[in-house]
Amino acid sequence: MQILTANELLSGASVYFGRDRRWHQDIHRARIFAEADAQELDAVIAAAGATTRLVSIAVEKVQVKAGRVVAHRLRERIRAEGPTSPRHVLQPLREGDHVSL
């Protein structure tokens, strides 16, 4: 079983080709392709590559466990689940904190 993933160019978000033929940020909405779907997968890859919206288009192996899509590679699981470090609030700039260019 495989899914198609990419990065949305403007936001940098990880996106997944969905069952509704649209791109989603949620891996669980991804269209799962079987080996028999190779021609359809190739056509979707070609169409995605023709846009200016997507980069780093890749096919990833997945499993379905307890109704959830789980990527085979750790790297893809991290991409699907989000950052591994806590998000930090930006520190406000104070007078004199700027860097002149």
GROMACS elastic network, one bead per residue, 0.5 to 0.9 nm:
[ bonds ]
;  ai    aj funct       b0    kb
    1    32     6  0.61779   500
    1    33     6  0.56419   500
    1    35     6  0.69931   500
    1    60     6  0.84961   500
    1    61     6  0.58390   500
    1    62     6  0.56484   500
    1    63     6  0.65928   500
    1    64     6  0.87742   500
    2    31     6  0.83764   500
    2    32     6  0.55527   500
    2    33     6  0.50673   500
    2    34     6  0.65362   500
    2    35     6  0.81862   500
    2    59     6  0.64108   500
    2    60     6  0.53960   500
    2    62     6  0.54723   500
    2    63     6  0.81908   500
    2    71     6  0.87949   500
    3    16     6  0.72953   500
    3    17     6  0.72251   500
    3    18     6  0.87883   500
    3    27     6  0.87592   500
    3    30     6  0.64361   500
    3    31     6  0.61506   500
    3    32     6  0.51313   500
    3    33     6  0.60369   500
    3    41     6  0.88261   500
    3    58     6  0.84212   500
    3    59     6  0.57218   500
    3    60     6  0.53845   500
    3    61     6  0.65230   500
    3    62     6  0.68837   500
    3    71     6  0.87717   500
    4    15     6  0.85741   500
    4    16     6  0.58053   500
    4    17     6  0.55484   500
    4    18     6  0.85666   500
    4    30     6  0.76210   500
    4    31     6  0.76963   500
    4    32     6  0.81703   500
    4    33     6  0.84264   500
    4    41     6  0.79965   500
    4    44     6  0.85871   500
    4    45     6  0.78656   500
    4    57     6  0.71846   500
    4    58     6  0.58339   500
    4    60     6  0.63078   500
    5    14     6  0.70949   500
    5    15     6  0.56622   500
    5    17     6  0.63545   500
    5    23     6  0.86996   500
    5    27     6  0.87173   500
    5    30     6  0.86053   500
    5    56     6  0.79795   500
    5    57     6  0.57438   500
    5    58     6  0.53180   500
    5    59     6  0.62460   500
    5    60     6  0.71302   500
    6    13     6  0.83451   500
    6    14     6  0.59250   500
    6    15     6  0.54108   500
    6    16     6  0.65150   500
    6    17     6  0.83260   500
    6    23     6  0.89497   500
    6    48     6  0.88935   500
    6    54     6  0.61618   500
    6    55     6  0.58658   500
    6    56     6  0.51993   500
    6    58     6  0.61221   500
    6    59     6  0.87606   500
    7    10     6  0.88493   500
    7    11     6  0.82089   500
    7    12     6  0.55087   500
    7    13     6  0.54321   500
    7    15     6  0.57722   500
    7    16     6  0.86273   500
    7    53     6  0.84331   500
    7    54     6  0.56398   500
    7    55     6  0.53013   500
    7    56     6  0.59642   500
    7    57     6  0.70798   500
    8    11     6  0.58705   500
    8    12     6  0.50537   500
    8    13     6  0.52926   500
    8    14     6  0.64980   500
    8    15     6  0.65794   500
    8    53     6  0.58545   500
    8    55     6  0.65351   500
    8    56     6  0.88559   500
    9    12     6  0.53086   500
    9    13     6  0.76930   500
    9    52     6  0.77326   500
    9    53     6  0.53301   500
    9    54     6  0.54105   500
    9    55     6  0.61864   500
   10    13     6  0.81848   500
   10    53     6  0.73541   500
   10    54     6  0.87530   500
   11    14     6  0.89206   500
   12    55     6  0.89701   500
   13    25     6  0.70398   500
   14    24     6  0.83577   500
   14    25     6  0.59961   500
   14    26     6  0.86447   500
   14    27     6  0.89999   500
   14    79     6  0.65428   500
   14    80     6  0.71110   500
   15    23     6  0.58643   500
   15    24     6  0.51525   500
   15    26     6  0.71634   500
   15    27     6  0.75453   500
   15    30     6  0.88801   500
   15    54     6  0.88868   500
   15    80     6  0.85244   500
   16    22     6  0.82817   500
   16    23     6  0.53295   500
   16    24     6  0.52124   500
   16    25     6  0.61415   500
   16    26     6  0.69791   500
   16    27     6  0.59500   500
   16    28     6  0.87681   500
   16    29     6  0.75313   500
   16    30     6  0.54382   500
   16    31     6  0.79181   500
   17    20     6  0.82536   500
   17    21     6  0.63225   500
   17    22     6  0.58666   500
   17    24     6  0.64713   500
   17    27     6  0.86334   500
   17    29     6  0.79471   500
   17    30     6  0.53796   500
   17    31     6  0.60074   500
   17    32     6  0.89049   500
   17    44     6  0.86238   500
   18    21     6  0.51648   500
   18    22     6  0.53063   500
   18    23     6  0.56734   500
   18    24     6  0.63873   500
   18    26     6  0.89999   500
   18    27     6  0.84644   500
   18    28     6  0.87045   500
   18    29     6  0.54279   500
   18    32     6  0.82983   500
   19    22     6  0.73990   500
   19    29     6  0.67178   500
   19    30     6  0.60133   500
   19    32     6  0.77717   500
   20    23     6  0.84863   500
   20    29     6  0.86614   500
   20    30     6  0.88308   500
   20    31     6  0.78923   500
   21    31     6  0.79452   500
   21    44     6  0.88699   500
   23    26     6  0.89886   500
   23    29     6  0.88842   500
   23    30     6  0.81803   500
   24    27     6  0.73535   500
   24    29     6  0.68193   500
   24    30     6  0.74040   500
   25    28     6  0.89016   500
   25    29     6  0.82322   500
   25    30     6  0.89687   500
   25    80     6  0.79045   500
   26    29     6  0.56723   500
   26    30     6  0.73017   500
   26    80     6  0.71590   500
   26    81     6  0.88473   500
   27    30     6  0.52667   500
   27    31     6  0.89386   500
   27    68     6  0.88231   500
   27    69     6  0.66601   500
   27    70     6  0.82880   500
   27    71     6  0.88194   500
   27    80     6  0.61012   500
   27    81     6  0.86925   500
   28    31     6  0.85703   500
   28    67     6  0.88256   500
   28    68     6  0.62247   500
   28    69     6  0.53927   500
   28    70     6  0.84203   500
   29    69     6  0.85360   500
   30    69     6  0.80552   500
   32    62     6  0.81466   500
   32    69     6  0.88082   500
   33    36     6  0.78421   500
   33    37     6  0.56963   500
   33    38     6  0.76056   500
   33    40     6  0.84998   500
   33    41     6  0.70573   500
   34    37     6  0.53007   500
   34    38     6  0.74005   500
   35    38     6  0.57651   500
   36    39     6  0.79212   500
   36    40     6  0.88837   500
   37    40     6  0.53650   500
   37    41     6  0.61236   500
   37    42     6  0.86861   500
   38    41     6  0.50433   500
   38    42     6  0.61268   500
   38    43     6  0.86563   500
   39    42     6  0.51009   500
   39    43     6  0.62674   500
   39    44     6  0.87322   500
   40    43     6  0.50941   500
   40    44     6  0.62697   500
   40    45     6  0.86669   500
   41    44     6  0.51321   500
   41    45     6  0.61855   500
   41    46     6  0.86469   500
   41    59     6  0.89012   500
   42    45     6  0.50923   500
   42    46     6  0.62006   500
   42    47     6  0.86790   500
   43    46     6  0.51184   500
   43    47     6  0.62151   500
   43    48     6  0.85831   500
   44    47     6  0.51072   500
   44    48     6  0.60371   500
   44    49     6  0.84843   500
   45    48     6  0.50942   500
   45    49     6  0.60375   500
   45    50     6  0.86293   500
   45    57     6  0.73398   500
   45    58     6  0.83227   500
   45    59     6  0.88461   500
   46    49     6  0.51261   500
   46    50     6  0.63168   500
   47    50     6  0.51810   500
   47    51     6  0.69085   500
   48    51     6  0.55570   500
   48    52     6  0.84958   500
   48    53     6  0.82321   500
   48    54     6  0.66827   500
   48    55     6  0.86752   500
   48    57     6  0.76388   500
   49    52     6  0.76714   500
   49    53     6  0.87523   500
   49    54     6  0.69964   500
   49    55     6  0.75951   500
   49    57     6  0.73520   500
   50    53     6  0.88817   500
   50    54     6  0.87554   500
   51    54     6  0.64577   500
   51    55     6  0.89799   500
   52    55     6  0.79251   500
   54    57     6  0.69993   500
   60    71     6  0.69572   500
   60    72     6  0.74497   500
   60    73     6  0.79195   500
   60    76     6  0.76968   500
   61    70     6  0.87656   500
   61    71     6  0.61013   500
   61    72     6  0.55013   500
   61    73     6  0.76320   500
   62    69     6  0.65245   500
   62    70     6  0.54576   500
   62    72     6  0.51227   500
   62    73     6  0.83136   500
   63    68     6  0.81520   500
   63    69     6  0.59104   500
   63    70     6  0.52711   500
   63    71     6  0.64232   500
   63    72     6  0.69211   500
   64    67     6  0.58102   500
   64    68     6  0.53015   500
   64    70     6  0.59766   500
   64    71     6  0.87065   500
   65    68     6  0.52548   500
   65    69     6  0.65426   500
   65    70     6  0.67920   500
   66    69     6  0.85639   500
   70    73     6  0.89073   500
   70    76     6  0.89037   500
   70    77     6  0.69588   500
   70    80     6  0.89918   500
   71    74     6  0.72762   500
   71    75     6  0.85949   500
   71    76     6  0.59311   500
   71    77     6  0.54617   500
   71    80     6  0.83469   500
   72    75     6  0.88025   500
   72    76     6  0.75050   500
   72    77     6  0.75933   500
   73    76     6  0.54723   500
   73    77     6  0.64827   500
   73    78     6  0.88829   500
   74    77     6  0.50041   500
   74    78     6  0.62269   500
   74    79     6  0.86612   500
   75    78     6  0.52438   500
   75    79     6  0.63525   500
   75    80     6  0.87638   500
   76    80     6  0.61025   500
   76    81     6  0.85626   500
   77    80     6  0.50757   500
   77    81     6  0.61042   500
   77    82     6  0.85007   500
   78    81     6  0.51746   500
   78    82     6  0.58954   500
   78    83     6  0.69449   500
   78    84     6  0.71819   500
   79    82     6  0.54823   500
   79    83     6  0.74107   500
   81    84     6  0.83396   500
   82    85     6  0.89568   500
   83    86     6  0.72513   500
   83    87     6  0.79358   500
   85    88     6  0.89379   500
   88    91     6  0.87022   500
   93    96     6  0.81567   500
   93    97     6  0.57257   500
   93    98     6  0.71262   500
   94    97     6  0.54228   500
   94    98     6  0.79064   500
   95    98     6  0.74661   500
   96    99     6  0.82545   500
